[in-house]
Amino acid sequence: MDGLRLADRIAYGGGMAARKAGVICDSYRAIDGTCPLVPARRMIRLGVLSVPVGGGVRGPAGFGVPFRQLVLDQAYVQAGDYLVGPNGTSLVATNEAPAPVLGVQCNEVITLWRTAQPAAPGLNPYGAVLFSDARVVLAGFPAALMPGGVSDRTRLGLPDDTKLPGYVGVVAAIDGAGPLVADIVRDGRGRQFVVDAAARFGGVWRLALTESVA
């Protein structure tokens, strides 16, 4: 049995197990910067069984750890797809058959903004972030936001300054609409973040974010 045949049999077995022990989910795929969870982006309905990354079911997943091993027929999904079902929304982070699928549980919906460039070289008018001049790069994308990554103190450097919270974000990647350093991220709770770094791994972006604190 060659490698492709083996991977196909493993994927088929995962689908059988998910239909017996998992839940039914809808798969969505982003193709542009608009919200991917709409009927036009729905790809397929399939069974999904979510277990801790180690693959065992004898104990719960760690609290606050969003990563899961997804048991499903992985021939029908790719990295960057969203799986929406009774247990919420998960993002397919990696799908490298015959290895299991790695998923990330999404806990926020984000919009990514890019501010306008200076109108002319040299001195320009008021230079703060004005959302009236910004454009939306990604709108309404489910994402996982986790505390961690880069953090810093406010610029005054005083001993009692508030420490700016650092976050790590994971969101689906699409061609032609990627985040850049200094882009602005807003989530569904009204929080605002600045992108400090962005790295693409296959079908997902990993973002280092700093939360803006008043």
Order of alpha helices (4+ residues) and beta strands (2+ residues): alpha-beta-beta-beta-beta-beta-beta-beta-beta-beta-beta-beta-beta-beta-beta
